[in-house]
Amino acid sequence: MFKYVINEDIELKLVDIHHAEDIFNSIDSSREHLRRYLPWVDSSKSVADTREFIENSKNQYAANKGLDAGIWYKGEFAGVIGFHSINPSIKEISIGYWLDERFVGKGIMTRACKAFIDFAFNIYNFNRVEIRCAEDNIKSRAIPERLGFTQEGIIRDGELLDGNFVNCVVYGLLKREWKRT
């Protein structure tokens, strides 16, 4: 079972079935905020949908094909961060994340990303980490920029969000560039 304490306020834990209600309630209370940037929000309509996400996440983790961790801030569920799009042949992995609107602006996601970058390079021995953000998601884009990623390009109409195509900014970080701060 994956569990990682970042500091006295922030803890990461592998998502589990007993977290389903907390996760769904967080999605539901931040639905308008999240919908602007995440394509799956409208398909998460019930705790049962969240349980299905958790089961899929646990199966990916067991098969060494992903890791979705819940983020707890001062004991309260705050969001999810995960490894996705794993490409072992070129030692590349991407990080995706979302945060309950109530917890935005506290540095939580930057710290969680920093931990996941360390895992990617130092535990899993990947060479490249990628983060993609909607072009107008300034707060999300600030995270890879703050952590030393290079903006590698823009994928035009790279994602369908709330019925509209949006551009995605691609950020990359190589192991040799990572300086943990």
VMD Tcl script that builds the backbone (N, CA, C; Angstrom):
set m [mol new atoms 543]
animate dup $m
set s [atomselect $m all]
$s set {name element resname resid chain x y z} {
  {N N MET 1 A 0.847 -1.184 0.000}
  {CA C MET 1 A 0.000 0.000 0.000}
  {C C MET 1 A 0.888 1.241 0.000}
  {N N PHE 2 A 0.608 2.142 -0.897}
  {CA C PHE 2 A 1.385 3.365 -1.028}
  {C C PHE 2 A 0.896 4.425 -0.054}
  {N N LYS 3 A 1.841 4.999 0.691}
  {CA C LYS 3 A 1.562 6.125 1.580}
  {C C LYS 3 A 2.847 6.928 1.707}
  {N N TYR 4 A 2.728 8.268 1.608}
  {CA C TYR 4 A 3.902 9.116 1.672}
  {C C TYR 4 A 3.531 10.412 2.391}
  {N N VAL 5 A 4.265 10.720 3.438}
  {CA C VAL 5 A 4.051 11.960 4.179}
  {C C VAL 5 A 4.992 13.019 3.622}
  {N N ILE 6 A 4.415 14.093 3.084}
  {CA C ILE 6 A 5.213 15.184 2.522}
  {C C ILE 6 A 5.696 16.111 3.624}
  {N N ASN 7 A 4.782 16.503 4.487}
  {CA C ASN 7 A 5.113 17.331 5.654}
  {C C ASN 7 A 4.002 17.144 6.683}
  {N N GLU 8 A 4.013 17.930 7.728}
  {CA C GLU 8 A 3.020 17.737 8.796}
  {C C GLU 8 A 1.591 17.997 8.327}
  {N N ASP 9 A 1.411 18.698 7.205}
  {CA C ASP 9 A 0.071 19.021 6.711}
  {C C ASP 9 A -0.388 18.169 5.532}
  {N N ILE 10 A 0.554 17.651 4.735}
  {CA C ILE 10 A 0.202 17.003 3.465}
  {C C ILE 10 A 0.667 15.551 3.444}
  {N N GLU 11 A -0.264 14.684 3.064}
  {CA C GLU 11 A 0.014 13.255 2.982}
  {C C GLU 11 A -0.600 12.702 1.695}
  {N N LEU 12 A 0.109 11.787 1.057}
  {CA C LEU 12 A -0.380 11.108 -0.144}
  {C C LEU 12 A -0.668 9.658 0.209}
  {N N LYS 13 A -1.814 9.153 -0.265}
  {CA C LYS 13 A -2.177 7.752 -0.025}
  {C C LYS 13 A -2.796 7.185 -1.294}
  {N N LEU 14 A -2.474 5.935 -1.595}
  {CA C LEU 14 A -3.107 5.243 -2.707}
  {C C LEU 14 A -4.617 5.331 -2.524}
  {N N VAL 15 A -5.335 5.721 -3.599}
  {CA C VAL 15 A -6.788 5.808 -3.472}
  {C C VAL 15 A -7.347 4.418 -3.195}
  {N N ASP 16 A -8.326 4.353 -2.310}
  {CA C ASP 16 A -8.927 3.081 -1.924}
  {C C ASP 16 A -10.439 3.252 -1.834}
  {N N ILE 17 A -11.137 2.133 -1.867}
  {CA C ILE 17 A -12.605 2.151 -1.878}
  {C C ILE 17 A -13.171 2.967 -0.723}
  {N N HIS 18 A -12.566 2.892 0.446}
  {CA C HIS 18 A -13.127 3.639 1.579}
  {C C HIS 18 A -12.949 5.154 1.430}
  {N N HIS 19 A -12.232 5.597 0.391}
  {CA C HIS 19 A -12.097 7.025 0.097}
  {C C HIS 19 A -13.164 7.516 -0.888}
  {N N ALA 20 A -13.952 6.613 -1.435}
  {CA C ALA 20 A -14.862 6.951 -2.540}
  {C C ALA 20 A -15.796 8.112 -2.202}
  {N N GLU 21 A -16.392 8.086 -1.054}
  {CA C GLU 21 A -17.338 9.151 -0.717}
  {C C GLU 21 A -16.642 10.505 -0.586}
  {N N ASP 22 A -15.487 10.528 0.069}
  {CA C ASP 22 A -14.728 11.782 0.194}
  {C C ASP 22 A -14.330 12.323 -1.175}
  {N N ILE 23 A -13.851 11.438 -2.036}
  {CA C ILE 23 A -13.424 11.865 -3.365}
  {C C ILE 23 A -14.617 12.392 -4.155}
  {N N PHE 24 A -15.721 11.638 -4.157}
  {CA C PHE 24 A -16.893 12.094 -4.899}
  {C C PHE 24 A -17.412 13.422 -4.361}
  {N N ASN 25 A -17.502 13.563 -3.058}
  {CA C ASN 25 A -17.994 14.822 -2.476}
  {C C ASN 25 A -17.104 16.004 -2.873}
  {N N SER 26 A -15.809 15.755 -2.937}
  {CA C SER 26 A -14.870 16.803 -3.344}
  {C C SER 26 A -15.106 17.189 -4.805}
  {N N ILE 27 A -15.264 16.191 -5.664}
  {CA C ILE 27 A -15.553 16.455 -7.079}
  {C C ILE 27 A -16.869 17.218 -7.197}
  {N N ASP 28 A -17.871 16.736 -6.495}
  {CA C ASP 28 A -19.204 17.320 -6.606}
  {C C ASP 28 A -19.237 18.770 -6.124}
  {N N SER 29 A -18.527 19.060 -5.041}
  {CA C SER 29 A -18.539 20.423 -4.510}
  {C C SER 29 A -17.700 21.385 -5.356}
  {N N SER 30 A -16.782 20.841 -6.170}
  {CA C SER 30 A -15.919 21.676 -7.022}
  {C C SER 30 A -16.212 21.472 -8.503}
  {N N ARG 31 A -17.371 20.918 -8.795}
  {CA C ARG 31 A -17.697 20.519 -10.170}
  {C C ARG 31 A -17.509 21.651 -11.190}
  {N N GLU 32 A -18.016 22.831 -10.916}
  {CA C GLU 32 A -17.892 23.944 -11.870}
  {C C GLU 32 A -16.433 24.331 -12.077}
  {N N HIS 33 A -15.686 24.366 -10.999}
  {CA C HIS 33 A -14.259 24.694 -11.056}
  {C C HIS 33 A -13.495 23.643 -11.860}
  {N N LEU 34 A -13.733 22.365 -11.594}
  {CA C LEU 34 A -12.990 21.280 -12.235}
  {C C LEU 34 A -13.385 21.092 -13.699}
  {N N ARG 35 A -14.658 21.294 -14.012}
  {CA C ARG 35 A -15.169 21.063 -15.361}
  {C C ARG 35 A -14.424 21.898 -16.406}
  {N N ARG 36 A -13.954 23.051 -16.017}
  {CA C ARG 36 A -13.255 23.927 -16.961}
  {C C ARG 36 A -11.976 23.290 -17.512}
  {N N TYR 37 A -11.395 22.344 -16.748}
  {CA C TYR 37 A -10.074 21.820 -17.115}
  {C C TYR 37 A -9.969 20.303 -17.188}
  {N N LEU 38 A -11.014 19.583 -16.783}
  {CA C LEU 38 A -10.919 18.128 -16.742}
  {C C LEU 38 A -12.080 17.481 -17.487}
  {N N PRO 39 A -11.789 16.659 -18.489}
  {CA C PRO 39 A -12.851 16.108 -19.334}
  {C C PRO 39 A -13.738 15.064 -18.660}
  {N N TRP 40 A -13.307 14.467 -17.576}
  {CA C TRP 40 A -14.043 13.367 -16.957}
  {C C TRP 40 A -15.059 13.815 -15.901}
  {N N VAL 41 A -15.089 15.078 -15.555}
  {CA C VAL 41 A -15.903 15.551 -14.427}
  {C C VAL 41 A -17.384 15.229 -14.603}
  {N N ASP 42 A -17.931 15.478 -15.783}
  {CA C ASP 42 A -19.363 15.244 -15.980}
  {C C ASP 42 A -19.739 13.771 -15.995}
  {N N SER 43 A -18.776 12.892 -16.213}
  {CA C SER 43 A -19.083 11.459 -16.163}
  {C C SER 43 A -18.975 10.899 -14.740}
  {N N SER 44 A -18.546 11.722 -13.812}
  {CA C SER 44 A -18.483 11.323 -12.398}
  {C C SER 44 A -19.744 11.840 -11.708}
  {N N LYS 45 A -20.794 11.021 -11.752}
  {CA C LYS 45 A -22.111 11.456 -11.291}
  {C C LYS 45 A -22.534 10.870 -9.958}
  {N N SER 46 A -21.763 9.909 -9.438}
  {CA C SER 46 A -22.182 9.239 -8.213}
  {C C SER 46 A -20.970 8.636 -7.504}
  {N N VAL 47 A -21.198 8.229 -6.279}
  {CA C VAL 47 A -20.143 7.538 -5.533}
  {C C VAL 47 A -19.776 6.240 -6.249}
  {N N ALA 48 A -20.742 5.606 -6.898}
  {CA C ALA 48 A -20.459 4.376 -7.651}
  {C C ALA 48 A -19.465 4.645 -8.781}
  {N N ASP 49 A -19.603 5.784 -9.459}
  {CA C ASP 49 A -18.639 6.152 -10.505}
  {C C ASP 49 A -17.243 6.317 -9.914}
  {N N THR 50 A -17.178 6.902 -8.732}
  {CA C THR 50 A -15.885 7.087 -8.067}
  {C C THR 50 A -15.302 5.745 -7.654}
  {N N ARG 51 A -16.129 4.837 -7.188}
  {CA C ARG 51 A -15.651 3.492 -6.847}
  {C C ARG 51 A -15.060 2.801 -8.081}
  {N N GLU 52 A -15.708 2.981 -9.227}
  {CA C GLU 52 A -15.192 2.391 -10.468}
  {C C GLU 52 A -13.819 2.971 -10.809}
  {N N PHE 53 A -13.670 4.300 -10.682}
  {CA C PHE 53 A -12.365 4.937 -10.893}
  {C C PHE 53 A -11.325 4.328 -9.960}
  {N N ILE 54 A -11.687 4.153 -8.690}
  {CA C ILE 54 A -10.745 3.610 -7.705}
  {C C ILE 54 A -10.359 2.180 -8.056}
  {N N GLU 55 A -11.320 1.360 -8.429}
  {CA C GLU 55 A -11.012 -0.028 -8.815}
  {C C GLU 55 A -10.058 -0.056 -10.011}
  {N N ASN 56 A -10.333 0.782 -11.009}
  {CA C ASN 56 A -9.438 0.858 -12.171}
  {C C ASN 56 A -8.042 1.318 -11.756}
  {N N SER 57 A -7.985 2.288 -10.871}
  {CA C SER 57 A -6.694 2.795 -10.381}
  {C C SER 57 A -5.927 1.719 -9.636}
  {N N LYS 58 A -6.619 0.977 -8.791}
  {CA C LYS 58 A -5.960 -0.088 -8.034}
  {C C LYS 58 A -5.444 -1.185 -8.956}
  {N N ASN 59 A -6.221 -1.509 -9.996}
  {CA C ASN 59 A -5.780 -2.520 -10.964}
  {C C ASN 59 A -4.551 -2.042 -11.733}
  {N N GLN 60 A -4.537 -0.753 -12.127}
  {CA C GLN 60 A -3.364 -0.208 -12.811}
  {C C GLN 60 A -2.145 -0.242 -11.901}
  {N N TYR 61 A -2.337 0.103 -10.637}
  {CA C TYR 61 A -1.230 0.091 -9.678}
  {C C TYR 61 A -0.687 -1.331 -9.505}
  {N N ALA 62 A -1.587 -2.299 -9.370}
  {CA C ALA 62 A -1.171 -3.699 -9.196}
  {C C ALA 62 A -0.405 -4.211 -10.413}
  {N N ALA 63 A -0.758 -3.701 -11.598}
  {CA C ALA 63 A -0.090 -4.113 -12.838}
  {C C ALA 63 A 1.115 -3.235 -13.153}
  {N N ASN 64 A 1.473 -2.341 -12.243}
  {CA C ASN 64 A 2.594 -1.414 -12.430}
  {C C ASN 64 A 2.407 -0.535 -13.673}
  {N N LYS 65 A 1.146 -0.091 -13.882}
  {CA C LYS 65 A 0.820 0.736 -15.043}
  {C C LYS 65 A 0.254 2.092 -14.650}
  {N N GLY 66 A 0.381 2.457 -13.396}
  {CA C GLY 66 A -0.115 3.760 -12.959}
  {C C GLY 66 A -0.157 3.843 -11.449}
  {N N LEU 67 A -0.352 5.045 -10.975}
  {CA C LEU 67 A -0.468 5.295 -9.537}
  {C C LEU 67 A -1.318 6.540 -9.343}
  {N N ASP 68 A -2.461 6.376 -8.699}
  {CA C ASP 68 A -3.304 7.511 -8.333}
  {C C ASP 68 A -3.306 7.610 -6.818}
  {N N ALA 69 A -2.857 8.749 -6.330}
  {CA C ALA 69 A -2.790 8.963 -4.881}
  {C C ALA 69 A -3.731 10.090 -4.493}
  {N N GLY 70 A -4.471 9.849 -3.428}
  {CA C GLY 70 A -5.258 10.917 -2.847}
  {C C GLY 70 A -4.332 11.847 -2.082}
  {N N ILE 71 A -4.688 13.104 -2.078}
  {CA C ILE 71 A -3.916 14.107 -1.342}
  {C C ILE 71 A -4.754 14.526 -0.139}
  {N N TRP 72 A -4.168 14.395 1.050}
  {CA C TRP 72 A -4.841 14.839 2.267}
  {C C TRP 72 A -4.105 16.044 2.820}
  {N N TYR 73 A -4.875 17.056 3.136}
  {CA C TYR 73 A -4.329 18.285 3.703}
  {C C TYR 73 A -4.945 18.479 5.084}
  {N N LYS 74 A -4.103 18.446 6.097}
  {CA C LYS 74 A -4.549 18.559 7.491}
  {C C LYS 74 A -5.670 17.569 7.784}
  {N N GLY 75 A -5.503 16.350 7.260}
  {CA C GLY 75 A -6.446 15.265 7.507}
  {C C GLY 75 A -7.682 15.266 6.636}
  {N N GLU 76 A -7.823 16.234 5.744}
  {CA C GLU 76 A -9.007 16.337 4.896}
  {C C GLU 76 A -8.629 16.039 3.447}
  {N N PHE 77 A -9.478 15.267 2.753}
  {CA C PHE 77 A -9.208 14.959 1.360}
  {C C PHE 77 A -9.194 16.259 0.557}
  {N N ALA 78 A -8.149 16.435 -0.302}
  {CA C ALA 78 A -7.986 17.683 -1.046}
  {C C ALA 78 A -7.912 17.490 -2.555}
  {N N GLY 79 A -7.537 16.307 -3.040}
  {CA C GLY 79 A -7.413 16.112 -4.478}
  {C C GLY 79 A -6.714 14.807 -4.811}
  {N N VAL 80 A -6.343 14.672 -6.077}
  {CA C VAL 80 A -5.689 13.453 -6.567}
  {C C VAL 80 A -4.521 13.849 -7.464}
  {N N ILE 81 A -3.456 13.086 -7.369}
  {CA C ILE 81 A -2.318 13.200 -8.281}
  {C C ILE 81 A -2.000 11.794 -8.769}
  {N N GLY 82 A -1.597 11.693 -10.033}
  {CA C GLY 82 A -1.342 10.355 -10.541}
  {C C GLY 82 A -0.320 10.307 -11.651}
  {N N PHE 83 A 0.263 9.116 -11.813}
  {CA C PHE 83 A 1.111 8.812 -12.952}
  {C C PHE 83 A 0.220 8.207 -14.037}
  {N N HIS 84 A 0.362 8.719 -15.241}
  {CA C HIS 84 A -0.420 8.235 -16.371}
  {C C HIS 84 A 0.491 8.157 -17.585}
  {N N SER 85 A -0.007 7.591 -18.648}
  {CA C SER 85 A 0.731 7.516 -19.917}
  {C C SER 85 A 2.175 7.072 -19.696}
  {N N ILE 86 A 2.317 5.932 -19.087}
  {CA C ILE 86 A 3.649 5.385 -18.822}
  {C C ILE 86 A 4.187 4.746 -20.098}
  {N N ASN 87 A 5.397 5.136 -20.483}
  {CA C ASN 87 A 6.058 4.571 -21.652}
  {C C ASN 87 A 7.420 4.049 -21.214}
  {N N PRO 88 A 7.472 2.780 -20.758}
  {CA C PRO 88 A 8.736 2.253 -20.229}
  {C C PRO 88 A 9.830 2.117 -21.274}
  {N N SER 89 A 9.478 1.977 -22.538}
  {CA C SER 89 A 10.517 1.780 -23.555}
  {C C SER 89 A 11.401 3.018 -23.727}
  {N N ILE 90 A 10.849 4.205 -23.460}
  {CA C ILE 90 A 11.673 5.418 -23.518}
  {C C ILE 90 A 11.766 6.089 -22.147}
  {N N LYS 91 A 11.350 5.352 -21.102}
  {CA C LYS 91 A 11.472 5.815 -19.716}
  {C C LYS 91 A 10.810 7.177 -19.512}
  {N N GLU 92 A 9.543 7.252 -19.963}
  {CA C GLU 92 A 8.783 8.498 -19.888}
  {C C GLU 92 A 7.464 8.245 -19.148}
  {N N ILE 93 A 7.046 9.243 -18.387}
  {CA C ILE 93 A 5.804 9.145 -17.620}
  {C C ILE 93 A 5.180 10.531 -17.532}
  {N N SER 94 A 3.861 10.576 -17.425}
  {CA C SER 94 A 3.202 11.871 -17.261}
  {C C SER 94 A 2.499 11.926 -15.912}
  {N N ILE 95 A 2.369 13.146 -15.418}
  {CA C ILE 95 A 1.688 13.393 -14.153}
  {C C ILE 95 A 0.423 14.176 -14.446}
  {N N GLY 96 A -0.677 13.719 -13.862}
  {CA C GLY 96 A -1.941 14.444 -13.923}
  {C C GLY 96 A -2.399 14.735 -12.507}
  {N N TYR 97 A -3.178 15.785 -12.338}
  {CA C TYR 97 A -3.599 16.156 -10.987}
  {C C TYR 97 A -4.838 17.027 -11.009}
  {N N TRP 98 A -5.539 17.034 -9.888}
  {CA C TRP 98 A -6.637 17.972 -9.678}
  {C C TRP 98 A -6.759 18.247 -8.182}
  {N N LEU 99 A -7.302 19.408 -7.881}
  {CA C LEU 99 A -7.416 19.847 -6.494}
  {C C LEU 99 A -8.801 20.443 -6.261}
  {N N ASP 100 A -9.391 20.043 -5.154}
  {CA C ASP 100 A -10.649 20.632 -4.701}
  {C C ASP 100 A -10.460 22.147 -4.633}
  {N N GLU 101 A -11.437 22.878 -5.102}
  {CA C GLU 101 A -11.333 24.340 -5.178}
  {C C GLU 101 A -10.989 24.977 -3.836}
  {N N ARG 102 A -11.427 24.375 -2.746}
  {CA C ARG 102 A -11.171 24.950 -1.416}
  {C C ARG 102 A -9.692 24.953 -1.040}
  {N N PHE 103 A -8.887 24.155 -1.730}
  {CA C PHE 103 A -7.483 24.000 -1.348}
  {C C PHE 103 A -6.502 24.655 -2.327}
  {N N VAL 104 A -7.024 25.288 -3.353}
  {CA C VAL 104 A -6.180 25.948 -4.349}
  {C C VAL 104 A -5.457 27.133 -3.709}
  {N N GLY 105 A -4.196 27.319 -4.091}
  {CA C GLY 105 A -3.441 28.483 -3.631}
  {C C GLY 105 A -2.669 28.277 -2.338}
  {N N LYS 106 A -2.590 27.043 -1.856}
  {CA C LYS 106 A -1.881 26.752 -0.608}
  {C C LYS 106 A -0.532 26.057 -0.840}
  {N N GLY 107 A -0.162 25.852 -2.104}
  {CA C GLY 107 A 1.099 25.178 -2.414}
  {C C GLY 107 A 1.029 23.667 -2.304}
  {N N ILE 108 A -0.161 23.134 -2.093}
  {CA C ILE 108 A -0.333 21.688 -1.899}
  {C C ILE 108 A 0.082 20.916 -3.146}
  {N N MET 109 A -0.419 21.330 -4.310}
  {CA C MET 109 A -0.160 20.561 -5.523}
  {C C MET 109 A 1.302 20.676 -5.953}
  {N N THR 110 A 1.918 21.810 -5.733}
  {CA C THR 110 A 3.344 21.929 -6.060}
  {C C THR 110 A 4.145 20.932 -5.234}
  {N N ARG 111 A 3.836 20.818 -3.957}
  {CA C ARG 111 A 4.552 19.861 -3.100}
  {C C ARG 111 A 4.270 18.420 -3.513}
  {N N ALA 112 A 3.016 18.126 -3.854}
  {CA C ALA 112 A 2.673 16.773 -4.297}
  {C C ALA 112 A 3.390 16.444 -5.610}
  {N N CYS 113 A 3.421 17.388 -6.538}
  {CA C CYS 113 A 4.129 17.166 -7.808}
  {C C CYS 113 A 5.620 16.945 -7.573}
  {N N LYS 114 A 6.182 17.720 -6.673}
  {CA C LYS 114 A 7.600 17.567 -6.363}
  {C C LYS 114 A 7.886 16.145 -5.869}
  {N N ALA 115 A 7.014 15.625 -5.008}
  {CA C ALA 115 A 7.174 14.250 -4.515}
  {C C ALA 115 A 7.057 13.253 -5.670}
  {N N PHE 116 A 6.082 13.443 -6.541}
  {CA C PHE 116 A 5.895 12.511 -7.657}
  {C C PHE 116 A 7.047 12.583 -8.648}
  {N N ILE 117 A 7.605 13.748 -8.848}
  {CA C ILE 117 A 8.783 13.871 -9.718}
  {C C ILE 117 A 9.950 13.091 -9.115}
  {N N ASP 118 A 10.139 13.227 -7.809}
  {CA C ASP 118 A 11.185 12.448 -7.136}
  {C C ASP 118 A 10.953 10.953 -7.301}
  {N N PHE 119 A 9.706 10.495 -7.145}
  {CA C PHE 119 A 9.398 9.071 -7.338}
  {C C PHE 119 A 9.738 8.659 -8.767}
  {N N ALA 120 A 9.315 9.462 -9.737}
  {CA C ALA 120 A 9.529 9.120 -11.144}
  {C C ALA 120 A 11.008 8.940 -11.453}
  {N N PHE 121 A 11.837 9.867 -10.969}
  {CA C PHE 121 A 13.261 9.826 -11.304}
  {C C PHE 121 A 14.063 8.895 -10.391}
  {N N ASN 122 A 13.778 8.907 -9.110}
  {CA C ASN 122 A 14.641 8.215 -8.151}
  {C C ASN 122 A 14.149 6.845 -7.712}
  {N N ILE 123 A 12.868 6.585 -7.812}
  {CA C ILE 123 A 12.335 5.268 -7.438}
  {C C ILE 123 A 12.073 4.432 -8.688}
  {N N TYR 124 A 11.376 5.028 -9.656}
  {CA C TYR 124 A 10.994 4.298 -10.867}
  {C C TYR 124 A 12.008 4.429 -12.000}
  {N N ASN 125 A 13.011 5.282 -11.830}
  {CA C ASN 125 A 14.103 5.449 -12.789}
  {C C ASN 125 A 13.642 5.872 -14.192}
  {N N PHE 126 A 12.654 6.754 -14.250}
  {CA C PHE 126 A 12.264 7.330 -15.530}
  {C C PHE 126 A 13.249 8.433 -15.901}
  {N N ASN 127 A 13.307 8.737 -17.188}
  {CA C ASN 127 A 14.205 9.778 -17.675}
  {C C ASN 127 A 13.482 11.092 -17.955}
  {N N ARG 128 A 12.173 11.009 -18.222}
  {CA C ARG 128 A 11.411 12.206 -18.592}
  {C C ARG 128 A 10.042 12.182 -17.930}
  {N N VAL 129 A 9.646 13.337 -17.413}
  {CA C VAL 129 A 8.315 13.523 -16.841}
  {C C VAL 129 A 7.613 14.602 -17.659}
  {N N GLU 130 A 6.358 14.342 -17.975}
  {CA C GLU 130 A 5.579 15.297 -18.752}
  {C C GLU 130 A 4.340 15.714 -17.964}
  {N N ILE 131 A 3.980 16.985 -18.095}
  {CA C ILE 131 A 2.728 17.516 -17.555}
  {C C ILE 131 A 2.068 18.298 -18.680}
  {N N ARG 132 A 0.779 18.044 -18.892}
  {CA C ARG 132 A 0.002 18.803 -19.875}
  {C C ARG 132 A -1.091 19.572 -19.146}
  {N N CYS 133 A -1.277 20.817 -19.551}
  {CA C CYS 133 A -2.279 21.685 -18.940}
  {C C CYS 133 A -3.045 22.417 -20.028}
  {N N ALA 134 A -4.315 22.688 -19.770}
  {CA C ALA 134 A -5.069 23.544 -20.682}
  {C C ALA 134 A -4.370 24.900 -20.749}
  {N N GLU 135 A -4.298 25.461 -21.930}
  {CA C GLU 135 A -3.540 26.695 -22.142}
  {C C GLU 135 A -3.995 27.832 -21.229}
  {N N ASP 136 A -5.280 27.915 -20.942}
  {CA C ASP 136 A -5.758 29.018 -20.103}
  {C C ASP 136 A -5.808 28.677 -18.610}
  {N N ASN 137 A -5.315 27.499 -18.235}
  {CA C ASN 137 A -5.297 27.116 -16.820}
  {C C ASN 137 A -3.991 27.626 -16.189}
  {N N ILE 138 A -3.969 28.889 -15.904}
  {CA C ILE 138 A -2.761 29.574 -15.435}
  {C C ILE 138 A -2.242 28.975 -14.128}
  {N N LYS 139 A -3.135 28.650 -13.198}
  {CA C LYS 139 A -2.688 28.093 -11.908}
  {C C LYS 139 A -2.044 26.723 -12.090}
  {N N SER 140 A -2.619 25.906 -12.940}
  {CA C SER 140 A -2.036 24.587 -13.183}
  {C C SER 140 A -0.712 24.705 -13.928}
  {N N ARG 141 A -0.639 25.605 -14.890}
  {CA C ARG 141 A 0.603 25.806 -15.641}
  {C C ARG 141 A 1.723 26.329 -14.752}
  {N N ALA 142 A 1.379 27.077 -13.717}
  {CA C ALA 142 A 2.403 27.630 -12.828}
  {C C ALA 142 A 3.175 26.525 -12.103}
  {N N ILE 143 A 2.556 25.365 -11.919}
  {CA C ILE 143 A 3.221 24.282 -11.177}
  {C C ILE 143 A 4.440 23.753 -11.939}
  {N N PRO 144 A 4.302 23.273 -13.178}
  {CA C PRO 144 A 5.523 22.818 -13.877}
  {C C PRO 144 A 6.519 23.947 -14.111}
  {N N GLU 145 A 6.020 25.143 -14.321}
  {CA C GLU 145 A 6.945 26.271 -14.520}
  {C C GLU 145 A 7.746 26.533 -13.248}
  {N N ARG 146 A 7.101 26.466 -12.103}
  {CA C ARG 146 A 7.761 26.676 -10.811}
  {C C ARG 146 A 8.780 25.576 -10.525}
  {N N LEU 147 A 8.516 24.373 -11.036}
  {CA C LEU 147 A 9.367 23.214 -10.740}
  {C C LEU 147 A 10.460 22.982 -11.780}
  {N N GLY 148 A 10.639 23.912 -12.699}
  {CA C GLY 148 A 11.767 23.830 -13.625}
  {C C GLY 148 A 11.504 23.087 -14.916}
  {N N PHE 149 A 10.257 22.782 -15.237}
  {CA C PHE 149 A 9.937 22.133 -16.505}
  {C C PHE 149 A 10.175 23.112 -17.659}
  {N N THR 150 A 10.395 22.562 -18.840}
  {CA C THR 150 A 10.513 23.342 -20.059}
  {C C THR 150 A 9.199 23.241 -20.822}
  {N N GLN 151 A 8.685 24.375 -21.276}
  {CA C GLN 151 A 7.512 24.341 -22.141}
  {C C GLN 151 A 7.982 23.852 -23.501}
  {N N GLU 152 A 7.467 22.703 -23.921}
  {CA C GLU 152 A 7.945 22.067 -25.149}
  {C C GLU 152 A 7.057 22.344 -26.353}
  {N N GLY 153 A 5.848 22.787 -26.099}
  {CA C GLY 153 A 4.975 23.066 -27.225}
  {C C GLY 153 A 3.526 23.180 -26.806}
  {N N ILE 154 A 2.695 23.395 -27.812}
  {CA C ILE 154 A 1.259 23.493 -27.605}
  {C C ILE 154 A 0.582 22.533 -28.577}
  {N N ILE 155 A -0.309 21.720 -28.052}
  {CA C ILE 155 A -1.115 20.836 -28.884}
  {C C ILE 155 A -2.430 21.568 -29.154}
  {N N ARG 156 A -2.620 21.967 -30.394}
  {CA C ARG 156 A -3.827 22.715 -30.750}
  {C C ARG 156 A -5.042 21.800 -30.667}
  {N N ASP 157 A -6.122 22.332 -30.048}
  {CA C ASP 157 A -7.351 21.553 -29.848}
  {C C ASP 157 A -7.031 20.181 -29.254}
  {N N GLY 158 A -6.126 20.177 -28.294}
  {CA C GLY 158 A -5.632 18.934 -27.709}
  {C C GLY 158 A -6.556 18.256 -26.722}
  {N N GLU 159 A -7.608 18.948 -26.317}
  {CA C GLU 159 A -8.524 18.341 -25.360}
  {C C GLU 159 A -9.913 18.936 -25.547}
  {N N LEU 160 A -10.915 18.104 -25.299}
  {CA C LEU 160 A -12.302 18.551 -25.367}
  {C C LEU 160 A -12.785 18.751 -23.936}
  {N N LEU 161 A -13.005 20.007 -23.561}
  {CA C LEU 161 A -13.416 20.347 -22.202}
  {C C LEU 161 A -14.751 21.073 -22.222}
  {N N ASP 162 A -15.706 20.503 -21.534}
  {CA C ASP 162 A -17.030 21.125 -21.410}
  {C C ASP 162 A -17.586 21.495 -22.787}
  {N N GLY 163 A -17.391 20.595 -23.754}
  {CA C GLY 163 A -17.938 20.789 -25.092}
  {C C GLY 163 A -17.115 21.659 -26.022}
  {N N ASN 164 A -15.967 22.130 -25.578}
  {CA C ASN 164 A -15.128 23.011 -26.395}
  {C C ASN 164 A -13.716 22.447 -26.506}
  {N N PHE 165 A -13.142 22.549 -27.687}
  {CA C PHE 165 A -11.747 22.160 -27.855}
  {C C PHE 165 A -10.853 23.249 -27.280}
  {N N VAL 166 A -9.823 22.832 -26.563}
  {CA C VAL 166 A -8.863 23.781 -25.998}
  {C C VAL 166 A -7.455 23.308 -26.328}
  {N N ASN 167 A -6.544 24.263 -26.399}
  {CA C ASN 167 A -5.136 23.951 -26.604}
  {C C ASN 167 A -4.532 23.438 -25.303}
  {N N CYS 168 A -3.586 22.522 -25.418}
  {CA C CYS 168 A -2.868 22.000 -24.254}
  {C C CYS 168 A -1.394 22.392 -24.352}
  {N N VAL 169 A -0.866 22.882 -23.271}
  {CA C VAL 169 A 0.558 23.197 -23.185}
  {C C VAL 169 A 1.269 21.959 -22.655}
  {N N VAL 170 A 2.349 21.582 -23.327}
  {CA C VAL 170 A 3.128 20.412 -22.936}
  {C C VAL 170 A 4.406 20.880 -22.252}
  {N N TYR 171 A 4.628 20.378 -21.050}
  {CA C TYR 171 A 5.843 20.666 -20.294}
  {C C TYR 171 A 6.606 19.367 -20.101}
  {N N GLY 172 A 7.929 19.436 -20.190}
  {CA C GLY 172 A 8.763 18.273 -19.976}
  {C C GLY 172 A 9.925 18.591 -19.042}
  {N N LEU 173 A 10.318 17.575 -18.299}
  {CA C LEU 173 A 11.462 17.685 -17.402}
  {C C LEU 173 A 12.274 16.407 -17.513}
  {N N LEU 174 A 13.583 16.544 -17.725}
  {CA C LEU 174 A 14.482 15.399 -17.815}
  {C C LEU 174 A 15.145 15.157 -16.472}
  {N N LYS 175 A 15.480 13.910 -16.227}
  {CA C LYS 175 A 16.102 13.544 -14.953}
  {C C LYS 175 A 17.344 14.389 -14.676}
  {N N ARG 176 A 18.152 14.611 -15.686}
  {CA C ARG 176 A 19.387 15.375 -15.479}
  {C C ARG 176 A 19.120 16.854 -15.166}
  {N N GLU 177 A 17.903 17.321 -15.420}
  {CA C GLU 177 A 17.551 18.721 -15.137}
  {C C GLU 177 A 16.933 18.919 -13.749}
  {N N TRP 178 A 16.547 17.807 -13.138}
  {CA C TRP 178 A 15.809 17.886 -11.869}
  {C C TRP 178 A 16.727 18.267 -10.715}
  {N N LYS 179 A 16.392 19.366 -10.097}
  {CA C LYS 179 A 17.099 19.823 -8.903}
  {C C LYS 179 A 16.061 19.965 -7.816}
  {N N ARG 180 A 15.996 19.023 -6.945}
  {CA C ARG 180 A 14.996 19.068 -5.868}
  {C C ARG 180 A 15.282 20.239 -4.955}
  {N N THR 181 A 14.244 21.062 -4.768}
  {CA C THR 181 A 14.395 22.241 -3.893}
  {C C THR 181 A 13.537 22.099 -2.675}
}
mol reanalyze $m
mol bondsrecalc $m
mol representation Tube
mol addrep $m
